[in-house]
Amino acid sequence: MGRAAEGTRDCAMKENDVAPEHGAAPGEPVSITSGTDLVLPSTAGEARAHVRTLLTTAFRSRSKRPVDEVLLADVLLVTSELVTNAMRHGGGLTGFDAVLTDAGLLLNVADASADPPVVTDPARRGTDGAGGFGWPLICRLAGHVAITPRPDGKQITALIPLD
C-alpha cells in the first residue's frame, strides 16, 4: 500500500496548500483554459499539445526567445503525468488550465477524486504492476505543487519556472 502524498518529503506541499502569488505580469497573463473557449482535453496528448502551443507561441512572444528544449520536455512530462493521473487514478479529468505568468507556467489539473495522490514505496515502484513514478517526478520538476479540495474532487496546481 502507498501512503497519501500529504506532507511527504517527495513533494514540498500539504493538502490545502495554495500556489504563491504568480507575479503580476505587465498586461494580462496568457491562458489556455478549460472554460467556454476550450474543450477539456480528452487525452494527455491533447493537453500536451495545448501546453506546447502556449509555450512555443506566447512564451516566445513575451520573452523574445524560444523555450529551452529540455525545459519544454520537462513541462510536457509534468503535463502528461498530471492529466494521466487524473484520468487513471482520479476518476476522470474535470478541469484543465495552463497559464503563462512571470513566475513560469502554472498548470491546474482537476479530477473527480478527493483523495490525494499516493506515494508508492520506492522499493515497489515499477513492480507487480505498481507505478509510482509520476507523482515524485511531478514534485521534482515543478517549483511548487499544491492540492486544493473542490466540491467535486480536487485540483492539483503545479508551477514550473521557465527561466
Protein Blocks (a to p, Z undefined) as FASTA:
>chain_A
ZZdfehpakbgcdehiacddebiaehjdddddfblkbccdfbfklmmmmmmmmmmmmmmm
mnopacdfklmmmmmmmmmmmmmmmmmmnopafbdcddddfkbccdddddfbfbdcdddd
fklgopahighlmmmmmmmmpmbdcddddfklcaddddddfZZ
